[in-house]
Amino acid sequence: MLHELIAKRYSPRAFSDKKIEQEKIISLLEAARWSPSSMNEQPWRFIVGAKGEGKTYDKIYESLFELNQLWAKNAPVLILTMAKNNYEKNNHTNTHAEYDLGQAIANLTLQATALNLYVHQMGGFNSDKARELFNIPAEFKPMSVIAVGYLGDLEKLPEQLRSREKNKRERKRLSELVFDESFGHTSKLVLDQNNVSR
Ligand SMILES: Cc1cc2nc3c(=O)[nH]c(=O)nc-3n(C[C@H](O)[C@H](O)[C@H](O)COP(=O)(O)O)c2cc1C
């Protein structure tokens, strides 16, 4: 029942060094651009770095925590994502900005999966450093770095990462997540459902 794009997606650490075609990178960003957002604010912004092309990639990479640097260095594209805190129209706080950015990244990720590309999102980066390196204005919040690329050879990863990569993917059961009547009361809809896994 699960659509193959969703079933196929996961967050790999083994990326191939094969470059991503420019039109494919554009299509990922288009997928994000066409996402829904509160008041159609489109609060997402992206800084895109392709490995070996200018300094952008290296600067994004520099902002990553060390454990992420260990594997993210193989990804051919790194994207720094940001959310705009205030509505352009009235400068009120946009409490949905991060929600909207997450949704845009979900769309980007599905577009990537359709192109046989993989995305690995990271919260493990230094947002102050990213702000400084890229002169990001105060009204924008650096939210994540995402690595994008084709799948690579698992065996080339350092041992500590290789074993993590082989771990079974786990999810909470629907019965823990879906309610009716009151919060925490499992919905009849999902009582007999099993986890769906890769
Ligand atoms: C907001 C966010 C931050 C994340 N941060 C990191 C990170 O810093 N390092 C990392 O290796 N994975 C990170 N991940 C990946 C998650 O660990 C991963 O999505 C989760 O374990 C589920 O695995 P799956 O994506 O393969 O289904 C992050 C994912 C999200 C959505």
Ligand as a Chemical Component Dictionary entry (heavy atoms), coordinates in Angstrom:
data_LIG
# 
_chem_comp.id                   LIG 
_chem_comp.type                 NON-POLYMER 
_chem_comp.pdbx_formal_charge   0 
_chem_comp.three_letter_code    LIG 
# 
loop_
_chem_comp_atom.comp_id 
_chem_comp_atom.atom_id 
_chem_comp_atom.alt_atom_id 
_chem_comp_atom.type_symbol 
_chem_comp_atom.charge 
_chem_comp_atom.model_Cartn_x 
_chem_comp_atom.model_Cartn_y 
_chem_comp_atom.model_Cartn_z 
_chem_comp_atom.pdbx_ordinal 
LIG C1  C1  C 0 15.548 17.513 11.221 1  
LIG C2  C2  C 0 16.436 16.300 11.066 2  
LIG C3  C3  C 0 17.720 16.324 11.583 3  
LIG C4  C4  C 0 18.566 15.227 11.405 4  
LIG N1  N1  N 0 19.871 15.313 11.837 5  
LIG C5  C5  C 0 20.740 14.328 11.532 6  
LIG C6  C6  C 0 22.133 14.479 11.799 7  
LIG O1  O1  O 0 22.612 15.524 12.274 8  
LIG N2  N2  N 0 22.955 13.438 11.471 9  
LIG C7  C7  C 0 22.488 12.291 10.896 10 
LIG O2  O2  O 0 23.292 11.399 10.617 11 
LIG N3  N3  N 0 21.171 12.117 10.622 12 
LIG C8  C8  C 0 20.293 13.116 10.909 13 
LIG N4  N4  N 0 18.962 12.988 10.568 14 
LIG C9  C9  C 0 18.483 11.745 9.934  15 
LIG C10 C10 C 0 17.650 10.931 10.891 16 
LIG O3  O3  O 0 18.481 10.331 11.852 17 
LIG C11 C11 C 0 16.839 9.882  10.095 18 
LIG O4  O4  O 0 15.932 10.539 9.253  19 
LIG C12 C12 C 0 16.071 8.933  11.016 20 
LIG O5  O5  O 0 16.960 8.155  11.781 21 
LIG C13 C13 C 0 15.160 7.990  10.255 22 
LIG O6  O6  O 0 15.885 7.273  9.310  23 
LIG P1  P1  P 0 15.495 7.281  7.766  24 
LIG O7  O7  O 0 15.509 8.730  7.299  25 
LIG O8  O8  O 0 16.533 6.462  7.073  26 
LIG O9  O9  O 0 14.120 6.715  7.638  27 
LIG C14 C14 C 0 18.091 14.058 10.744 28 
LIG C15 C15 C 0 16.799 14.048 10.218 29 
LIG C16 C16 C 0 15.979 15.139 10.360 30 
LIG C17 C17 C 0 14.598 15.127 9.736  31 
# 
loop_
_chem_comp_bond.comp_id 
_chem_comp_bond.atom_id_1 
_chem_comp_bond.atom_id_2 
_chem_comp_bond.value_order 
_chem_comp_bond.pdbx_ordinal 
LIG C1  C2  SING 1  
LIG C2  C3  SING 2  
LIG C2  C16 DOUB 3  
LIG C3  C4  DOUB 4  
LIG C4  N1  SING 5  
LIG C4  C14 SING 6  
LIG N1  C5  DOUB 7  
LIG C5  C6  SING 8  
LIG C5  C8  SING 9  
LIG C6  O1  DOUB 10 
LIG C6  N2  SING 11 
LIG N2  C7  SING 12 
LIG C7  O2  DOUB 13 
LIG C7  N3  SING 14 
LIG N3  C8  DOUB 15 
LIG C8  N4  SING 16 
LIG N4  C9  SING 17 
LIG N4  C14 SING 18 
LIG C9  C10 SING 19 
LIG C10 O3  SING 20 
LIG C10 C11 SING 21 
LIG C11 O4  SING 22 
LIG C11 C12 SING 23 
LIG C12 O5  SING 24 
LIG C12 C13 SING 25 
LIG C13 O6  SING 26 
LIG O6  P1  SING 27 
LIG P1  O7  DOUB 28 
LIG P1  O8  SING 29 
LIG P1  O9  SING 30 
LIG C14 C15 DOUB 31 
LIG C15 C16 SING 32 
LIG C16 C17 SING 33 
# 
